[in-house]
Structures are given as structure tokens and as C-alpha cells.
């Protein structure tokens, strides 16, 4: 993507959103303000190459090489950038069938992903198949509600990680969907699923109080929303039932959002929920701005790769 096209894309449809109950009037865009950029993908499903010109819906879109160019240009503008993925890295093209996930992890490492959570399709070669590819991933896997204690993945997945960019502490944690009914139990073995809302409340309390994070991000593979399954926990439900999260980066439902959805959390404060479809067609970009007192505002958009 040309730099001029990138600037045109990200300048459309963005607007400052107040977070944490802080009014926009309290935010100052002085030289003391700090900007943190969050880039994200989800449900890439082993799509390494761009779609061909003959594709009816996504002609000439996507591809790791184009994504890499876009990410590099954003990092040049703001070195205080994190790159995250919300799961379902595996399954969808012959690359996965042949290499078993090795290529996907190697390319994500080259793009310098900082962290990813685990989706249901990431178990498609079994938990032992996922474990076998871990040496190729130079980034952290985060999942707080999958208990891997009795599996090969034990100690190889963290519930959360804290990053620091320009003195801003950023807590990132992962939440996965219930595997029962989606994945053959033989593939995920003794992995235990823990309640996402209860775990989120525990993790956000640690990140807010113990780790003193200024920004808290959930990498979720729960799915954006379910119209006909009222008991199923989604990103929108998780946002409304918890507190202290600033951003949920979602996956699983392949939901294309042009900009984040704003949800009121348990305390009536704004939280952002975003998801950028699937297959690496789009790259999510959320900019957080912090004033000298670390009050924050945000804007976000989905950029076509």
C-alpha cells in the first residue's frame, strides 16, 4: 500500500472516543500527550498469499507481504506500537495442510507480532501439533481461561503479559471460546475451559491493581455477538459484564467492523470492541492518546490490506 493511500484510508471515519469516564474536554493534545498504536488481526486462517484478481469478493486483497509493508509504515510513524492476533491462525489453505503451522508462525515472527491468543482451529492438528510448532513462534501465546495443566502446552501459554511503551504500561490477556462442541476432544485432550467472565474479572483486577497498567487489552476468540444463542458469551457480553478493560480485540465470528463498537461496561464506562473480519484482508488500527495525567482517549479503524 502506498503511503498516500494509507493516510487517506486511516483519515476517514476516525473520531476520538473517551475512555474510563474521562470527558473529551479533559484531554489535551499538547506536546506532553503520548500515543500508543495497537495493530491487530484475527482469523487469518493460513492465508499467506493475497487473493487473486479473479476472486469475486476480495480481488487483490490481503497477503502477508502487503500486511508487512503496511505494518512497517505504521511503526515508522509511531514506534510505540503493538501487533496482536486474536486466534485461528491455522487452517484454511494448503500451506497449513503441508507445513502444519510452521510457515504461519515463522511469518508472524518476521512481522514481529508481540502476542496472540489461541482459537479453536489452532487445535486442528491436535494440541501436540500446536506444541510442535511453538519453536517457530517468537511471540507469546496468551490464554487465561484455558487450563493446560495436564497437557503438552503447560507452562508454554501465559494468562497475560505486560508491555511498556513510552512509560505507558499495557496489560494484554487472552480469552478463548469453549472447545466442547467445536473441536474433537481427542484434539484438545485435557484442556479445561474456565468461565470467561470470572477469569476476566480476576485478570483485570491483577492488571489494574497489582501491575498498575494504564491500558488493558483483551485478546478474545469468543465471537463478536450471537443473535440466536442468548446464553453464549460473546465479546459484547464480556464487555458489559466486566470492568477495567479498555479494548477487546475479537475473533471467531469473522465480523468485519469498519471501526470499533463502543460498549458500556459494568461501571458505565466506555470500552471498545473491535474485529477485522478474516483471512488477513484487513488490519485493525487503534490509537490511544494519553495526557500528562494518563487520562486516555482513542480512535480506531479497519484498514484494507
Secondary structure, DSSP 8 states (H G I E B T S, - for coil): --HHHHHHHHTSS---EE-TT--GGG---STT-EEEEEEEE---TT--S---TT-TTTTT---HHHHHHHHHHHHHH-SSEEEEE-S--S-SSHHHHHHTTHHHHHHHHHTT--EE---GGGGTTHHHHHHHHGGG--SEEB-SSEE-TTSTTTTTSBSEEEEEETTEEEEEEEE----TTTS-HHHHTT-EE--HHHHHHHHHHIIIIIS--SEEEEEE-S-S--SS-TTS--HHHHHHH--S--EEE--SS--B-SS-EEEE-TTS-EEEEE-B-STTSEEEEEEEEE-TT--EEEEEEEEE-
